[in-house]
Amino acid sequence: MKLLIKSASYLFHPIWMPSVGTLIYFLVTPRFFPIEVIKAKLLAVAIMTIFIPIVFVYMLKTLEKVNDHHLKEIQERKWPLFLYAVLDFVVLKYVLNTFDYPELYYFFMGIMLSALLALLFLLARIKVSLHMMGLGGLTLFLVFLSLHFNLNLVYTISFMIAITGLTASSRLHHGAHSYTELSLGIILGLLPQVGVAFMWL
């Protein structure tokens, strides 16, 4: 159990959440998309939200702007969060559109808003849990998808709630966040998804 708690921070890192949400969307949506289109969208999202941010953080580490990829200090998080918000905007501008992928489009808009809100909190010297932000936003997106398409995603949603709790325990175990920072992360993950849901739900 201790090993699971320790590894949860890596297994359920927020950097995976946009790609996981995109994959689940294409798996459950009743709309038809050619397999080539699905592969292209998944690859584009992975490049924008996984590969480029990882390269950027390691570049900052090489330049000694950050100590490690955990980004524990507030000042270390500002540029990665800003880049992430910009990359989400690029996804909205060039990868997705509101006509073919309305649910996915607004999911990413919610992610971008969460990143910008987290950045505003950082400017106020308040750190929030990005793990909770990512897991909370994805979980609520799945809830909205189940309502929108009348799908039974109860097991998937229950699993997401369980791993959110597990990851919160992991962050506390590592001393990475306080209860307040975890709570703020959940709130910043949920509220933007609630706001954008009015545009597609």
Sequence and secondary structure as in RCSB ss.txt:
>XXXX:A:sequence
MKLLIKSASYLFHPIWMPSVGTLIYFLVTPRFFPIEVIKAKLLAVAIMTIFIPIVFVYMLKTLEKVNDHHLKEIQ
ERKWPLFLYAVLDFVVLKYVLNTFDYPELYYFFMGIMLSALLALLFLLARIKVSLHMMGLGGLTLFLVFLSLHFN
LNLVYTISFMIAITGLTASSRLHHGAHSYTELSLGIILGLLPQVGVAFMWL
>XXXX:A:secstr
 HHHHHHHHHHT GGGHHHHHHHHHHHH SS   HHHHHHHHHHHHIIIIIHHHHHHHHHHHTTSSSSTT  SHH
HHHHHHHHHHHHHHHIIIII  TTT HHHHHHHHHHHHHHHHHHHHHHTT    HHHHHHHHHHHHHHHHHHHTT
   HHHHHHHHHHHHHHHHHHHHTT   HHHHHHHHHHHHHHHHHHHTTT 
